[in-house]
Amino acid sequence: MSPRLPRVTAAEVIHVLVGLGFSLVRQSGSHKIYKDTAGKRVTVPFHAAKVLHPKVLKRILDDAGLTIEEFARLLKDL
């Protein structure tokens, strides 16, 4: 059984992504687009302090190449 997704805001996800080497390349409305040096692209919908929907978070993690366990560990290191 896979672990549960943590309940996080977009700001927390962005903090982890920046720590992994992603940088903001552009913004389209409320969506911030990040890329890393390998060319991986991750889109994060940014809505103040709202918690991201689990399906949205799962898609972000898939795009970034992270597992739930890796993300949770990186989140604790903040």
Biopython code that builds the backbone (N, CA, C, O; Angstrom):
import numpy as np
from Bio.PDB.StructureBuilder import StructureBuilder

atoms = [
    (1, "MET", "N", (0.843, -1.179, 0.000)),
    (1, "MET", "CA", (0.000, 0.000, 0.000)),
    (1, "MET", "C", (0.889, 1.243, 0.000)),
    (1, "MET", "O", (1.841, 1.330, 0.776)),
    (2, "SER", "N", (0.582, 2.181, -0.854)),
    (2, "SER", "CA", (1.413, 3.381, -0.942)),
    (2, "SER", "C", (1.075, 4.343, 0.206)),
    (2, "SER", "O", (-0.052, 4.361, 0.702)),
    (3, "PRO", "N", (2.062, 5.135, 0.618)),
    (3, "PRO", "CA", (1.825, 6.088, 1.707)),
    (3, "PRO", "C", (0.883, 7.199, 1.270)),
    (3, "PRO", "O", (0.707, 7.454, 0.079)),
    (4, "ARG", "N", (0.290, 7.847, 2.246)),
    (4, "ARG", "CA", (-0.648, 8.931, 1.956)),
    (4, "ARG", "C", (0.098, 10.186, 1.533)),
    (4, "ARG", "O", (1.202, 10.457, 2.004)),
    (5, "LEU", "N", (-0.509, 10.934, 0.653)),
    (5, "LEU", "CA", (0.061, 12.207, 0.241)),
    (5, "LEU", "C", (-0.082, 13.224, 1.377)),
    (5, "LEU", "O", (-1.138, 13.303, 2.003)),
    (6, "PRO", "N", (0.965, 13.998, 1.646)),
    (6, "PRO", "CA", (0.835, 15.029, 2.680)),
    (6, "PRO", "C", (-0.056, 16.165, 2.190)),
    (6, "PRO", "O", (-0.164, 16.399, 0.986)),
    (7, "ARG", "N", (-0.683, 16.860, 3.108)),
    (7, "ARG", "CA", (-1.506, 18.017, 2.775)),
    (7, "ARG", "C", (-0.605, 19.238, 2.819)),
    (7, "ARG", "O", (-0.196, 19.671, 3.896)),
    (8, "VAL", "N", (-0.296, 19.795, 1.657)),
    (8, "VAL", "CA", (0.638, 20.908, 1.571)),
    (8, "VAL", "C", (0.094, 22.027, 0.694)),
    (8, "VAL", "O", (-0.805, 21.822, -0.121)),
    (9, "THR", "N", (0.656, 23.206, 0.879)),
    (9, "THR", "CA", (0.291, 24.346, 0.044)),
    (9, "THR", "C", (1.265, 24.434, -1.134)),
    (9, "THR", "O", (2.291, 23.753, -1.160)),
    (10, "ALA", "N", (0.931, 25.267, -2.086)),
    (10, "ALA", "CA", (1.801, 25.456, -3.246)),
    (10, "ALA", "C", (3.144, 26.040, -2.825)),
    (10, "ALA", "O", (4.173, 25.696, -3.407)),
    (11, "ALA", "N", (3.154, 26.916, -1.825)),
    (11, "ALA", "CA", (4.403, 27.523, -1.365)),
    (11, "ALA", "C", (5.361, 26.467, -0.829)),
    (11, "ALA", "O", (6.568, 26.553, -1.056)),
    (12, "GLU", "N", (4.831, 25.465, -0.116)),
    (12, "GLU", "CA", (5.678, 24.387, 0.412)),
    (12, "GLU", "C", (6.238, 23.537, -0.721)),
    (12, "GLU", "O", (7.403, 23.141, -0.679)),
    (13, "VAL", "N", (5.431, 23.255, -1.722)),
    (13, "VAL", "CA", (5.879, 22.476, -2.878)),
    (13, "VAL", "C", (6.971, 23.242, -3.622)),
    (13, "VAL", "O", (7.981, 22.658, -4.016)),
    (14, "ILE", "N", (6.773, 24.531, -3.811)),
    (14, "ILE", "CA", (7.756, 25.354, -4.512)),
    (14, "ILE", "C", (9.072, 25.387, -3.748)),
    (14, "ILE", "O", (10.141, 25.346, -4.356)),
    (15, "HIS", "N", (9.007, 25.460, -2.439)),
    (15, "HIS", "CA", (10.227, 25.473, -1.615)),
    (15, "HIS", "C", (11.029, 24.187, -1.838)),
    (15, "HIS", "O", (12.253, 24.240, -1.954)),
    (16, "VAL", "N", (10.366, 23.056, -1.897)),
    (16, "VAL", "CA", (11.033, 21.779, -2.147)),
    (16, "VAL", "C", (11.618, 21.752, -3.558)),
    (16, "VAL", "O", (12.757, 21.325, -3.748)),
    (17, "LEU", "N", (10.847, 22.204, -4.547)),
    (17, "LEU", "CA", (11.320, 22.202, -5.933)),
    (17, "LEU", "C", (12.562, 23.079, -6.108)),
    (17, "LEU", "O", (13.511, 22.687, -6.788)),
    (18, "VAL", "N", (12.554, 24.249, -5.501)),
    (18, "VAL", "CA", (13.708, 25.150, -5.600)),
    (18, "VAL", "C", (14.924, 24.497, -4.945)),
    (18, "VAL", "O", (16.045, 24.627, -5.438)),
    (19, "GLY", "N", (14.703, 23.800, -3.844)),
    (19, "GLY", "CA", (15.791, 23.085, -3.184)),
    (19, "GLY", "C", (16.375, 21.972, -4.045)),
    (19, "GLY", "O", (17.534, 21.596, -3.875)),
    (20, "LEU", "N", (15.582, 21.451, -4.957)),
    (20, "LEU", "CA", (16.045, 20.396, -5.863)),
    (20, "LEU", "C", (16.695, 20.949, -7.130)),
    (20, "LEU", "O", (17.164, 20.183, -7.972)),
    (21, "GLY", "N", (16.726, 22.267, -7.267)),
    (21, "GLY", "CA", (17.371, 22.855, -8.426)),
    (21, "GLY", "C", (16.424, 23.370, -9.488)),
    (21, "GLY", "O", (16.872, 23.783, -10.557)),
    (22, "PHE", "N", (15.139, 23.358, -9.228)),
    (22, "PHE", "CA", (14.176, 23.916, -10.179)),
    (22, "PHE", "C", (14.170, 25.435, -10.027)),
    (22, "PHE", "O", (14.373, 25.962, -8.933)),
    (23, "SER", "N", (13.935, 26.127, -11.132)),
    (23, "SER", "CA", (13.839, 27.580, -11.074)),
    (23, "SER", "C", (12.622, 28.038, -11.875)),
    (23, "SER", "O", (12.217, 27.401, -12.847)),
    (24, "LEU", "N", (12.059, 29.146, -11.443)),
    (24, "LEU", "CA", (10.878, 29.698, -12.098)),
    (24, "LEU", "C", (11.271, 30.238, -13.467)),
    (24, "LEU", "O", (12.146, 31.098, -13.569)),
    (25, "VAL", "N", (10.628, 29.737, -14.516)),
    (25, "VAL", "CA", (10.931, 30.214, -15.864)),
    (25, "VAL", "C", (9.866, 31.169, -16.382)),
    (25, "VAL", "O", (10.164, 32.071, -17.165)),
    (26, "ARG", "N", (8.623, 30.972, -15.947)),
    (26, "ARG", "CA", (7.558, 31.896, -16.343)),
    (26, "ARG", "C", (6.330, 31.638, -15.500)),
    (26, "ARG", "O", (6.250, 30.662, -14.754)),
    (27, "GLN", "N", (5.383, 32.535, -15.639)),
    (27, "GLN", "CA", (4.109, 32.397, -14.938)),
    (27, "GLN", "C", (2.991, 32.714, -15.908)),
    (27, "GLN", "O", (3.063, 33.684, -16.662)),
    (28, "SER", "N", (1.959, 31.890, -15.883)),
    (28, "SER", "CA", (0.793, 32.109, -16.725)),
    (28, "SER", "C", (-0.425, 32.188, -15.810)),
    (28, "SER", "O", (-0.956, 31.161, -15.388)),
    (29, "GLY", "N", (-0.858, 33.387, -15.510)),
    (29, "GLY", "CA", (-1.953, 33.557, -14.565)),
    (29, "GLY", "C", (-1.526, 33.116, -13.180)),
    (29, "GLY", "O", (-0.548, 33.626, -12.632)),
    (30, "SER", "N", (-2.259, 32.170, -12.612)),
    (30, "SER", "CA", (-1.931, 31.684, -11.273)),
    (30, "SER", "C", (-1.063, 30.427, -11.319)),
    (30, "SER", "O", (-0.828, 29.806, -10.282)),
    (31, "HIS", "N", (-0.589, 30.047, -12.491)),
    (31, "HIS", "CA", (0.241, 28.853, -12.632)),
    (31, "HIS", "C", (1.700, 29.249, -12.821)),
    (31, "HIS", "O", (2.045, 30.004, -13.731)),
    (32, "LYS", "N", (2.550, 28.721, -11.939)),
    (32, "LYS", "CA", (3.984, 28.987, -12.018)),
    (32, "LYS", "C", (4.662, 27.776, -12.652)),
    (32, "LYS", "O", (4.428, 26.640, -12.239)),
    (33, "ILE", "N", (5.493, 28.021, -13.645)),
    (33, "ILE", "CA", (6.160, 26.942, -14.370)),
    (33, "ILE", "C", (7.634, 26.941, -13.988)),
    (33, "ILE", "O", (8.329, 27.948, -14.119)),
    (34, "TYR", "N", (8.096, 25.781, -13.510)),
    (34, "TYR", "CA", (9.479, 25.607, -13.078)),
    (34, "TYR", "C", (10.172, 24.597, -13.975)),
    (34, "TYR", "O", (9.553, 23.651, -14.460)),
    (35, "LYS", "N", (11.472, 24.809, -14.190)),
    (35, "LYS", "CA", (12.286, 23.854, -14.954)),
    (35, "LYS", "C", (13.583, 23.614, -14.206)),
    (35, "LYS", "O", (14.060, 24.476, -13.468)),
    (36, "ASP", "N", (14.151, 22.419, -14.408)),
    (36, "ASP", "CA", (15.479, 22.142, -13.864)),
    (36, "ASP", "C", (16.476, 22.087, -15.010)),
    (36, "ASP", "O", (16.109, 22.280, -16.169)),
    (37, "THR", "N", (17.733, 21.822, -14.686)),
    (37, "THR", "CA", (18.780, 21.831, -15.715)),
    (37, "THR", "C", (18.617, 20.689, -16.713)),
    (37, "THR", "O", (19.096, 20.787, -17.842)),
    (38, "ALA", "N", (17.946, 19.605, -16.314)),
    (38, "ALA", "CA", (17.732, 18.475, -17.210)),
    (38, "ALA", "C", (16.551, 18.719, -18.156)),
    (38, "ALA", "O", (16.329, 17.939, -19.081)),
    (39, "GLY", "N", (15.795, 19.799, -17.927)),
    (39, "GLY", "CA", (14.678, 20.115, -18.801)),
    (39, "GLY", "C", (13.324, 19.646, -18.297)),
    (39, "GLY", "O", (12.318, 19.816, -18.985)),
    (40, "LYS", "N", (13.282, 19.051, -17.089)),
    (40, "LYS", "CA", (11.988, 18.652, -16.526)),
    (40, "LYS", "C", (11.172, 19.904, -16.242)),
    (40, "LYS", "O", (11.685, 20.883, -15.701)),
    (41, "ARG", "N", (9.901, 19.863, -16.611)),
    (41, "ARG", "CA", (9.013, 21.003, -16.399)),
    (41, "ARG", "C", (7.914, 20.619, -15.418)),
    (41, "ARG", "O", (7.286, 19.568, -15.543)),
    (42, "VAL", "N", (7.698, 21.493, -14.439)),
    (42, "VAL", "CA", (6.670, 21.271, -13.425)),
    (42, "VAL", "C", (5.814, 22.527, -13.338)),
    (42, "VAL", "O", (6.334, 23.635, -13.206)),
    (43, "THR", "N", (4.507, 22.349, -13.411)),
    (43, "THR", "CA", (3.570, 23.463, -13.283)),
    (43, "THR", "C", (2.888, 23.375, -11.928)),
    (43, "THR", "O", (2.322, 22.343, -11.567)),
    (44, "VAL", "N", (2.951, 24.483, -11.175)),
    (44, "VAL", "CA", (2.357, 24.526, -9.842)),
    (44, "VAL", "C", (1.275, 25.603, -9.826)),
    (44, "VAL", "O", (1.575, 26.780, -10.028)),
    (45, "PRO", "N", (-0.001, 25.208, -9.585)),
    (45, "PRO", "CA", (-1.053, 26.220, -9.456)),
    (45, "PRO", "C", (-0.887, 26.920, -8.110)),
    (45, "PRO", "O", (-0.888, 26.266, -7.067)),
    (46, "PHE", "N", (-0.746, 28.232, -8.126)),
    (46, "PHE", "CA", (-0.455, 28.989, -6.912)),
    (46, "PHE", "C", (-1.672, 29.804, -6.502)),
    (46, "PHE", "O", (-2.036, 30.771, -7.171)),
    (47, "HIS", "N", (-2.304, 29.405, -5.391)),
    (47, "HIS", "CA", (-3.493, 30.094, -4.875)),
    (47, "HIS", "C", (-3.325, 30.331, -3.379)),
    (47, "HIS", "O", (-3.853, 29.586, -2.554)),
    (48, "ALA", "N", (-2.583, 31.378, -3.047)),
    (48, "ALA", "CA", (-2.360, 31.822, -1.660)),
    (48, "ALA", "C", (-2.079, 30.651, -0.720)),
    (48, "ALA", "O", (-1.131, 29.895, -0.930)),
    (49, "ALA", "N", (-2.888, 30.506, 0.295)),
    (49, "ALA", "CA", (-2.620, 29.496, 1.324)),
    (49, "ALA", "C", (-3.496, 28.252, 1.178)),
    (49, "ALA", "O", (-3.629, 27.476, 2.125)),
    (50, "LYS", "N", (-4.089, 28.057, 0.012)),
    (50, "LYS", "CA", (-4.940, 26.883, -0.189)),
    (50, "LYS", "C", (-4.104, 25.607, -0.272)),
    (50, "LYS", "O", (-3.009, 25.596, -0.835)),
    (51, "VAL", "N", (-4.640, 24.551, 0.293)),
    (51, "VAL", "CA", (-3.986, 23.246, 0.232)),
    (51, "VAL", "C", (-4.251, 22.638, -1.146)),
    (51, "VAL", "O", (-5.374, 22.677, -1.649)),
    (52, "LEU", "N", (-3.208, 22.079, -1.744)),
    (52, "LEU", "CA", (-3.347, 21.482, -3.072)),
    (52, "LEU", "C", (-4.174, 20.200, -3.012)),
    (52, "LEU", "O", (-4.082, 19.429, -2.058)),
    (53, "HIS", "N", (-4.966, 19.994, -4.030)),
    (53, "HIS", "CA", (-5.751, 18.766, -4.142)),
    (53, "HIS", "C", (-4.775, 17.597, -4.304)),
    (53, "HIS", "O", (-3.763, 17.744, -4.989)),
    (54, "PRO", "N", (-5.052, 16.440, -3.690)),
    (54, "PRO", "CA", (-4.136, 15.299, -3.794)),
    (54, "PRO", "C", (-3.787, 14.898, -5.224)),
    (54, "PRO", "O", (-2.642, 14.538, -5.498)),
    (55, "LYS", "N", (-4.749, 14.953, -6.132)),
    (55, "LYS", "CA", (-4.466, 14.585, -7.525)),
    (55, "LYS", "C", (-3.502, 15.584, -8.171)),
    (55, "LYS", "O", (-2.648, 15.198, -8.970)),
    (56, "VAL", "N", (-3.639, 16.852, -7.827)),
    (56, "VAL", "CA", (-2.736, 17.877, -8.358)),
    (56, "VAL", "C", (-1.331, 17.654, -7.815)),
    (56, "VAL", "O", (-0.355, 17.724, -8.561)),
    (57, "LEU", "N", (-1.227, 17.383, -6.507)),
    (57, "LEU", "CA", (0.075, 17.131, -5.891)),
    (57, "LEU", "C", (0.728, 15.904, -6.502)),
    (57, "LEU", "O", (1.932, 15.916, -6.758)),
    (58, "LYS", "N", (-0.031, 14.854, -6.741)),
    (58, "LYS", "CA", (0.507, 13.629, -7.336)),
    (58, "LYS", "C", (1.061, 13.917, -8.727)),
    (58, "LYS", "O", (2.116, 13.396, -9.089)),
    (59, "ARG", "N", (0.375, 14.725, -9.497)),
    (59, "ARG", "CA", (0.830, 15.082, -10.846)),
    (59, "ARG", "C", (2.130, 15.892, -10.775)),
    (59, "ARG", "O", (3.038, 15.684, -11.579)),
    (60, "ILE", "N", (2.215, 16.813, -9.814)),
    (60, "ILE", "CA", (3.431, 17.609, -9.632)),
    (60, "ILE", "C", (4.601, 16.699, -9.287)),
    (60, "ILE", "O", (5.692, 16.853, -9.837)),
    (61, "LEU", "N", (4.381, 15.750, -8.378)),
    (61, "LEU", "CA", (5.451, 14.830, -7.984)),
    (61, "LEU", "C", (5.880, 13.964, -9.161)),
    (61, "LEU", "O", (7.073, 13.726, -9.350)),
    (62, "ASP", "N", (4.925, 13.493, -9.951)),
    (62, "ASP", "CA", (5.251, 12.695, -11.147)),
    (62, "ASP", "C", (6.084, 13.505, -12.136)),
    (62, "ASP", "O", (7.070, 13.008, -12.680)),
    (63, "ASP", "N", (5.683, 14.753, -12.363)),
    (63, "ASP", "CA", (6.411, 15.614, -13.296)),
    (63, "ASP", "C", (7.833, 15.884, -12.814)),
    (63, "ASP", "O", (8.758, 15.980, -13.621)),
    (64, "ALA", "N", (8.010, 16.008, -11.495)),
    (64, "ALA", "CA", (9.327, 16.299, -10.928)),
    (64, "ALA", "C", (10.173, 15.038, -10.760)),
    (64, "ALA", "O", (11.366, 15.125, -10.468)),
    (65, "GLY", "N", (9.562, 13.868, -10.944)),
    (65, "GLY", "CA", (10.298, 12.613, -10.794)),
    (65, "GLY", "C", (10.517, 12.227, -9.347)),
    (65, "GLY", "O", (11.513, 11.579, -9.023)),
    (66, "LEU", "N", (9.597, 12.617, -8.468)),
    (66, "LEU", "CA", (9.712, 12.315, -7.037)),
    (66, "LEU", "C", (8.675, 11.283, -6.609)),
    (66, "LEU", "O", (7.567, 11.233, -7.143)),
    (67, "THR", "N", (9.056, 10.465, -5.636)),
    (67, "THR", "CA", (8.083, 9.570, -5.017)),
    (67, "THR", "C", (7.479, 10.295, -3.818)),
    (67, "THR", "O", (7.985, 11.332, -3.388)),
    (68, "ILE", "N", (6.411, 9.748, -3.294)),
    (68, "ILE", "CA", (5.774, 10.345, -2.121)),
    (68, "ILE", "C", (6.740, 10.334, -0.942)),
    (68, "ILE", "O", (6.813, 11.302, -0.185)),
    (69, "GLU", "N", (7.480, 9.240, -0.786)),
    (69, "GLU", "CA", (8.434, 9.120, 0.316)),
    (69, "GLU", "C", (9.544, 10.159, 0.207)),
    (69, "GLU", "O", (9.906, 10.788, 1.201)),
    (70, "GLU", "N", (10.086, 10.341, -1.000)),
    (70, "GLU", "CA", (11.149, 11.330, -1.205)),
    (70, "GLU", "C", (10.640, 12.737, -0.895)),
    (70, "GLU", "O", (11.319, 13.527, -0.239)),
    (71, "PHE", "N", (9.439, 13.034, -1.377)),
    (71, "PHE", "CA", (8.868, 14.356, -1.141)),
    (71, "PHE", "C", (8.647, 14.597, 0.348)),
    (71, "PHE", "O", (8.959, 15.674, 0.856)),
    (72, "ALA", "N", (8.110, 13.600, 1.051)),
    (72, "ALA", "CA", (7.856, 13.752, 2.487)),
    (72, "ALA", "C", (9.174, 13.982, 3.238)),
    (72, "ALA", "O", (9.224, 14.788, 4.168)),
    (73, "ARG", "N", (10.240, 13.277, 2.837)),
    (73, "ARG", "CA", (11.535, 13.447, 3.490)),
    (73, "ARG", "C", (12.079, 14.850, 3.237)),
    (73, "ARG", "O", (12.586, 15.497, 4.153)),
    (74, "LEU", "N", (11.973, 15.316, 2.001)),
    (74, "LEU", "CA", (12.448, 16.666, 1.662)),
    (74, "LEU", "C", (11.628, 17.739, 2.376)),
    (74, "LEU", "O", (12.158, 18.782, 2.760)),
    (75, "LEU", "N", (10.338, 17.476, 2.551)),
    (75, "LEU", "CA", (9.451, 18.409, 3.236)),
    (75, "LEU", "C", (9.842, 18.545, 4.706)),
    (75, "LEU", "O", (9.778, 19.638, 5.270)),
    (76, "LYS", "N", (10.245, 17.437, 5.325)),
    (76, "LYS", "CA", (10.660, 17.478, 6.732)),
    (76, "LYS", "C", (11.956, 18.255, 6.910)),
    (76, "LYS", "O", (12.185, 18.846, 7.964)),
    (77, "ASP", "N", (12.808, 18.258, 5.880)),
    (77, "ASP", "CA", (14.103, 18.931, 5.961)),
    (77, "ASP", "C", (13.994, 20.452, 5.795)),
    (77, "ASP", "O", (15.006, 21.150, 5.863)),
    (78, "LEU", "N", (12.798, 20.965, 5.581)),
    (78, "LEU", "CA", (12.638, 22.414, 5.382)),
    (78, "LEU", "C", (13.034, 23.180, 6.620)),
    (78, "LEU", "O", (12.964, 24.409, 6.635)),
]
sb = StructureBuilder()
sb.init_structure("model")
sb.init_model(0)
sb.init_chain("A")
sb.init_seg("    ")
for serial, (resi, resn, name, xyz) in enumerate(atoms, 1):
    if name == "N":
        sb.init_residue(resn, " ", resi, " ")
    sb.init_atom(name, np.array(xyz, "f"), 0.0, 1.0, " ", f" {name:<3s}", serial, name[0])
structure = sb.get_structure()
